[in-house]
Amino acid sequence: MRLRLLVLAVGNFAMGVDTFVIAPILDPMADDFGVARTTAGWLITAFALAYAIGGPMLAAATGHRPPRQLLLGALTVFAIGNALTAVAEGYTWAMLGRVVAGAGASMYTANSLATARAMTPPERSGRATALVVGGLTAAIVLGLPLGAWLGDQAGWRATLWLVVGLTVVAAVGIASTIPDLPGQAATTLRARLAPLGQPKVLVTLLATLLCLSTSWTVYNYVDQVMDQATDGDAGRTSLILLCFGIGAVSGNLLTGRLTDRIGAVRTIRFGAPLLVVAATLTPLLARNMAAAFVLAAAWGVCHWMINVPQQLRTVAAAPQSAPMVLGLHQSTIYIGISLGGVAGASGFSLGGAHGVGYAALTVGVLAMGMLALSLRINKPAPAEAPAPAAPQPGASTQAPTTI
């Protein structure tokens, strides 16, 4: 079982490298395509929006197929998108490649989580989810610094070919280890989006969106935020990203255990405020390498204390629609990436690196308000003890079994 979960995590590793590595290599991409850096930044937004919008649509069209077929198909689309960007001679083709890659990623991540849940006992769902999501965090601690360094040494196209190679490895692993599981019942797009009509689900997803937007407000401008500490040196930037990644892996492992031990609600209650503080202080205080190392590590820990508990809270809000709300949760994350890009751009244009910090604080305050609302709406009502009923003659006293 652990091997199967690790194989699923390898696919998420490729997704994570592709998601996170574009920001550090945007400057050379902009130079090659002859566009401004802010224009090149839309490559991140295009990937994120294709993921967010394409996820529910593709799930409605293909969700009835067996999980292994879906995972392999998603990896194929993802690899084609990255290869298209890697060979692109112009900005338009690169943008198309990012859209295709985002669509493939949207199919893979949600199905990898659903497959993990299908293969895992309920009492280990927190750790299983953390292990599969751990592929994303491992991408930060290993793939992100390597990709950023490779982009500086061999060009940004080499970084994307690295992603293609990782995708092929994941596809071989899934083809050889994941068992044949039955597909889900066919559902329409309207049915896929139906959980959004439930206030408990909607406010929980909005809380996730705003919490992660707080962090991505800073991350989309990480090279600018850390510029004072690195003096524009790519090697120093890679070291800071390595610290961020180590913190992310630590936060993911910690959160999986905390969620299983104390529950998703308690975990998010202190994890989310810590993220707002870390994301706000990083652009304001990262003035030298020592400070940048400490802040990046703390920020990474807090960033990955959001996904697992919020994912489980979202499923708990609509347990009868678990596969659909998992897909919506992943789409929400990528909408948050897009929103973070807009907030970061606004803050940077108004106040440089410090402006990014204040923009993160603004989004963070909104996130705390939405999180408080979601916790209140999802708070279980106190149960009233029913009056004991007199047993009927011949009636069984055994409690009914709940499946």
N, C-alpha and C positions, 0 to 999 in steps of 0.2 A: 504493500500500500504506500509506504513512504517513497519508494522508487517512482511509483506512478505520479504522486504529488510533485516530486522533484522534476519529473519530465514536464508536467504542466507549468512548473515554475520557470523552466528554461525558455519556453515560449514567451512568458511574461518578461523574462530577462531581455529578450530581443525587443519587445515592445517598449520596455523601459528605456533602453539605450536610445531608441529612435525618438522617444518622446522628450527625453531630457537633454540629449546631446546637441540638438539644433541651436539652442540659445548660445552656447559658447562659440559656435562656428558661423554665426550669422554675419560677422564682418567680412570674412573672405568670400562667403556666398554672395553678399551684396556687391562686392568688388567685381567678381566674375560676371555677374548678370548686369552690372552697370546700373544698379538701383540704390536708393538710399537705404540706410539701415532700418528705418521705420517701415519702409516698404517691404524689405526682406522679412521683417517680423511677421508679416501676414502669412508666411509659410507655416509658422507655428499655429496661427489662428485657423488656417485652412485645414490642417491636420486635425485640430481639436474639434472644429465644427463638423467635419466629415464623420468623425467618431461619434459625436453627440447626436447628430441628425440621422446618420446612417444606421446606428445601432438598432433602434426600434424597427426601422423599415426593413432592414435585412433579417432581423429576428423573425418578423412576421412572415417574410417570404421563405425562409429556410429553416425555421426553428423546429419543424416536424422531422427533420432528418436526424439520423443517429449522431450522437456527439462526436465520435471520432471523425466522421466525414466532415462535419462542420469545422472542427479544429484544423484539419488538414487543408480544407478549402480556404479558410481564413488566412492561414500561413502563406498559402500560394498567392493570394491577392496582395497581402502585405509585402511579400518579397518583390512582386512585380512593381508595386508602387515605389519602393525604395530604389530598385534598379533603374526605373524611369527617371527619378530625380538625379541619380548618380551620373547618368549619361546626358542629362539635359544640357543643351547649349544656350537656352534662353530661360527667362524667368517664367514664362507661361507654361512651358513643359515641366519645369520644376514644381510649379504650383499644382499642376495636374497630378504629378507623381505623389505629392503630399496628400492630396484628396484621396487617391486610390489607397495609399498606405493607411490613412486614417480609417477608411471603410473596412479594410482587412483587420485592423487592430480592434475595431468595435465588435466584430464577430468573434474574435479569439478570446479576449479577456473575460467577457461575460460568460461565455460557454466553458471556459476553463474553471471558473468559480462554481458554476452549476454542476459540472462534472465532478469536481472535488467534493461538493456537498452530497452528490448521489453515491459516492463511494465511501463516505465517512460516517461513522456513528454520530448521532446528535451531540453527545457529551464531549466530543472532540472537534466540534465544528469551528471553534475559535482558533485553535492551533492549526487545523487544516487550512482554514482561510488565510491565516497569517503566513503559512508556508508557501502557498501558491502565490499570494501577493508578494511574498519575499523575493520572487524573481524580479519584481520591479525595484525593490530596494537594493538587491544585489547589483542590479544594473547601475545604480548610482555609485555604489562603493567601488565597483570594478570597471564596469563598462563606460560610465560617464567620464572619469578621468582619462581612461585609455583612449576613448573616442576623441575627447578634446585634444589630447596630446598628439594622437595620430593625425587629426585634422590640421594641427599646426605644423607637423613634420612632413606629412605626405600629401596634404591637401584635403579639403572637406569631402571630396568624392570618395576617398579611401575610407572615411568613417562610415559612409552609407553602404559601401561594399562589405564592411565588417558586419553591419546589421543584416545584410542579405545572407552572409555565411552563417550567422547565429540562427537565422530562421530555418535554414536547411537542416541544421543539427537538431532543432526542436521538432521539425517534421518527421525526421527519421525516428526519433525517440518515441513520438506519439504513435506512429504507425506500428511500432514493434511492442509497445507495452500497454497502451490503453485498451481495455476490453470492449467488446461490442455491447453497448448499452442501448436500450430503446430510446427512440426520439420522443419528444413531447408531442402532445396533441396539437394539430394545426390551429393557429390562432390568427386573427386579422390584426392589422395595425391598430384599429380602434380598440380591440381587446388589449393589445400590448400597452396602450396609453391609458387604459381605463383606471389603473391604480392612482393616477394623478388626480382623479376626482374624489379621492378619499383624503380628507384634511390631514389625518395622521401621517399618511405617506408624503403628501405634498410638503408639509412644513418640515419634515425630517430631511427630505431631499434639499430643500432650500437652505437648511442649516448646513448641510454638507457643502453645498455650492459656495456659500459665503465664507465658511471656514477655510476651505482650500483656496478660494480666490484670494484670501488674505496672504497666504504663502506664495501663490503664483504671482501676485503683484510684485513681489521682490524677485522671485526666481527668473522671470522673463527678462529682467535687467541685471542679472547677477554679475555680468562682466563690468557693467558700469558701477554697480554698488560696491564692488571690491576693487575698483580701479586705484583708489588712494592707497590701499594696502599692497597691491601687486605692481603698481607702476606700469600696467599694461603687459607684464610678462606672462606669457601663456603657461610656462612651467609653474609659476606661483599660483596661477588661477586653478590649474589642475590639482595642486596640493590642497587648496581650499575646498574644491569640489570633492576631493577624497574625504576630507573631514566631514563634510555634509553627508556623504554617503555612509560613512561609518556610523554617524549619528542616526541616520535613517534606518539602517539595519538593526541597530540597538533598539530604537523606538518600536520597530515592527515586532521584534521578538518579545520585548517587554509588554507591548499592548496585547499580543495574543494570549499571554499568560494571565495578565491582569483581567482581561475580558472574561476568560474562563473562570477566574477565581472570584472576582468581585462584581462582575456583570458589566454590560456595555454602558449603562447609564452612569454608573459611578466613574468609569474610565473616562468618558467624554466630559464629565463635569469639571475635572481638573485639567484634562489634556487640551481642550479647546482654548481656555484662557491663556495657558502657557504658550500656545502657538501664536496667539495675537501679540503677546509680549515679545517673543523671540523674533517674529517677523518685523515688528516695528523697530526694535533696537538694532538689528543687524545693519541696516543702511545708515543708521545714525552713529554707530560706535565702531564700525569696522575700519579703523584708521591706520592700523598696522597689521603685520602678519599674525602676531600673537593673538590680538583681539579677533581677527578674522577667523582664525582656527577655532577658538572657543565658541564664538557666536554661530559659526556655520555648523558645528557639531550639535549645539543645543537646538538650533533651528531644525536640523535634520531629525532629531529625536521627536520634537513636537509635531513636525509635519506628518510623521507616520503614526501618530497617536490618534488620528482622525478616521482613517479609512475603515479599519476593521470594526470598531464599535458602531460607527454610523451604518455600516453595511448590515450588521446584525440587527440594529434598531429598525432599519427600513424593512427588513424581512419580517421582524416581529410585528410591525404595524399592519402587514397584510400577508400572513403566513400562507394563505390559500393561493397566493399569486407570487410565490417566491422567485421563480425564474424570471418573471416579467419585471418585478421590482429590482432584482439584481441588475438587469440590463439598464433600467432607468437610472439606477445608482451610478453605474459606470458612465452613462451619458452625462449625468449631472457633474461628475468630476471634470469632464472635458469641457463642458460649458464653463465651469469654474476657471479652467486654464485660459479660455478666451476672455472671460471677464477680467481675470487678473492681468492679462496683457493690456487691456484698455485702461484699467486703473493705473497700472505701472507707467504706461505712456503718458497719461495725464499728469501723474505726480512728477515724472522726470522732466516733462516740458515746463512745469511750473517752478520746480525747485531742485533739479538735479537729483543726486543720490539721496539727499535728505528728503526731497519731495516724494520719492518712492516710499520712504519709511512712513511719512505722514499719510500717504494714500493707503498703505497697508493698515494703519491704525483706523482710518475711516471705515474701510471695509470690515475690519475686525470688530468694531463696535456694532455694526449692523449684524454681523454674524452672531455675536453674543446675544443680541436681542432675539434673533430668529431661533437660536438654540434654546433659549429659555422658553420661548413659546412652544417649541416642539416637545420639550420635556413636560410642560404643563398639559398639553393636549394628549400626549401619550401616557400620562400618569394613570395607572389602573385605579378604577373606582374601588373604594373599600367594599368588600363583600359582606353582605348581611347573612348571618348564620340562620339557616332555615330551621323552622321548628321540626323536631323529630317526629316522623310519621310512624304510626303503629304498624308493625309488620302484618302483612296479609297472610292468611293461612296458606302454607305451602310455598310462600315466596322465598327466593334465595336471598341471603344476606351478603353475597359476594359483590364487590364493586364492579361496575361495567368496565370493560377494557377499551381504552382510547387508543386509536391508531394515528 
